[in-house]
Amino acid sequence: MANTTKEQPDCMRDDELLQILTESALAQESLGEFRQLTGSAAKLVPATIPDEEIPFGSEQNEFCRRISSLPGGCPACHRVQAKLLRRVGARLEPQQACCPVGMMQLAVPVMVTGNHAATVIGGKVLPSPADEAGFKRVSRALRRRVTGGQLTKLREAYLHAPVLTHAQLDAAMRLLHLLGQLFVGAIAPQPVRRLDSEPRCIAAAKEFVRLHLDERLTTRQTAGQLHLAESYFCRLFHRVTGMTFHEYVAEVRVEHAKALLLNSSRSVGDIAFAAGFQTLSGFNHVFKAKTGMTPSQFRRTRQAPANTDKERRPK
């Protein structure tokens, strides 16, 4: 009988990764702190060229927000964003660009196994403090689009726009690049490499687990994604991996939780739910069964050596 099983891709789709990143608490909190620290906008977007201006809403400075809210938005901003994202896609490294009013914009690629899966775009800051002469140049291009009252408010917003020097912009861009790597490593772990002897459907099942780790996962749901009978999938998974599907899910969740415990300051409760556990008690039970210690003990013991070295370092 011919095999009618639908083959699954070895890698996560870019839109799935972007959704995981965008909805994750780690990405939201990190980008929020970045905005608070630098005054710069920052947003995760697809690794594609936008058909219209990327909306930032209240995440951008007051001047840009007012310009974007005008009828027709800001065509110049859209052109700069498109140019910036084309350069990022071509060079696969962080880029900067300046818009006609002098606002600097940044874009950083988010790479997954060598593929450009998403982009962090932001900036919208001036490289030096605004002055009246600068706004006079800007106002010439705006007079046909705004009233006198709107121009007055735009002037006030422009003169108080956030400022990052070129050195600070470079540092901000490096920080966004590091955040992007952190997001991928902590939230969307790299896909498992398929062994030559491992059936393609098992590799796809493992990938499905990693993409939906914070959700309730069942054998019926996963087998359905692979177009396999549930009983056949369970037998095959156990024969190939040496563990049941639920044992594998628990193992991946514990590994993900260990990474979050060591690389974030989030509470144990937050980490439990981020790793897909339904209850804190269930998380503690499974984690201790796998590691021999509670999540809190694991965090303390793994972080203790670094703290001890710091304490012993001569002043």
CORKA-V328050 format. One record per residue. N is the residue number from 1. PSI is psi in whole degrees, -180 to 180 (NA if undefined). Layout:
BEGIN
((N PSI) (N PSI))
END
This chain:
BEGIN
((1 136) (2 145) (3 115) (4 9) (5 129) (6 126) (7 142) (8 151) (9 149) (10 -20) (11 156) (12 148) (13 150) (14 -39) (15 -32) (16 -44) (17 -45) (18 -40) (19 -43) (20 -46) (21 -47) (22 -37) (23 -10) (24 143) (25 -36) (26 -46) (27 -44) (28 -46) (29 -41) (30 -46) (31 -33) (32 -43) (33 -37) (34 -45) (35 -42) (36 -39) (37 -42) (38 -18) (39 5) (40 147) (41 157) (42 129) (43 141) (44 129) (45 163) (46 157) (47 53) (48 167) (49 124) (50 145) (51 -18) (52 175) (53 134) (54 121) (55 135) (56 -18) (57 -134) (58 -5) (59 -12) (60 172) (61 165) (62 -39) (63 -51) (64 -36) (65 -42) (66 -39) (67 -43) (68 -27) (69 -6) (70 154) (71 127) (72 -3) (73 -143) (74 92) (75 -36) (76 -38) (77 -40) (78 -42) (79 -41) (80 -42) (81 -44) (82 -43) (83 -43) (84 -45) (85 -32) (86 -42) (87 -41) (88 -44) (89 -33) (90 -37) (91 -20) (92 42) (93 159) (94 144) (95 156) (96 154) (97 153) (98 134) (99 170) (100 -25) (101 5) (102 0) (103 131) (104 137) (105 148) (106 151) (107 134) (108 128) (109 143) (110 112) (111 135) (112 116) (113 44) (114 -3) (115 140) (116 97) (117 -28) (118 175) (119 139) (120 117) (121 143) (122 -150) (123 -120) (124 50) (125 157) (126 144) (127 -10) (128 158) (129 141) (130 153) (131 176) (132 -39) (133 -40) (134 -43) (135 -31) (136 -40) (137 -41) (138 -40) (139 -27) (140 -37) (141 -11) (142 -18) (143 -34) (144 -11) (145 -15) (146 160) (147 173) (148 -40) (149 -39) (150 -38) (151 -38) (152 -43) (153 -36) (154 -39) (155 -47) (156 -42) (157 -39) (158 -44) (159 -17) (160 20) (161 146) (162 150) (163 133) (164 124) (165 169) (166 -37) (167 -40) (168 -36) (169 -42) (170 -42) (171 -41) (172 -39) (173 -40) (174 -39) (175 -43) (176 -38) (177 -43) (178 -39) (179 -41) (180 -41) (181 -38) (182 -43) (183 -49) (184 -42) (185 -36) (186 -30) (187 -41) (188 78) (189 153) (190 144) (191 146) (192 134) (193 133) (194 126) (195 153) (196 -34) (197 -4) (198 125) (199 147) (200 -36) (201 -29) (202 -41) (203 -40) (204 -37) (205 -42) (206 -40) (207 -40) (208 -39) (209 -46) (210 -33) (211 -25) (212 34) (213 -32) (214 11) (215 168) (216 123) (217 132) (218 159) (219 -36) (220 -45) (221 -46) (222 -43) (223 -38) (224 -38) (225 -29) (226 -1) (227 42) (228 154) (229 140) (230 -45) (231 -41) (232 -43) (233 -43) (234 -44) (235 -44) (236 -44) (237 -44) (238 -40) (239 -39) (240 -43) (241 -20) (242 8) (243 161) (244 165) (245 -43) (246 -33) (247 -39) (248 -44) (249 -45) (250 -41) (251 -44) (252 -39) (253 -41) (254 -42) (255 -40) (256 -42) (257 -39) (258 -41) (259 -41) (260 -37) (261 -38) (262 -23) (263 11) (264 166) (265 14) (266 152) (267 160) (268 -38) (269 -45) (270 -42) (271 -38) (272 -48) (273 -33) (274 -29) (275 -3) (276 4) (277 141) (278 -27) (279 155) (280 -39) (281 -39) (282 -40) (283 -49) (284 -42) (285 -49) (286 -43) (287 -44) (288 -36) (289 -34) (290 -34) (291 -16) (292 5) (293 163) (294 163) (295 -41) (296 -41) (297 -41) (298 -45) (299 -45) (300 -45) (301 -35) (302 -28) (303 -15) (304 -43) (305 -40) (306 -40) (307 -38) (308 -43) (309 -38) (310 -40) (311 -34) (312 -10) (313 130) (314 143) (315 NA))
END
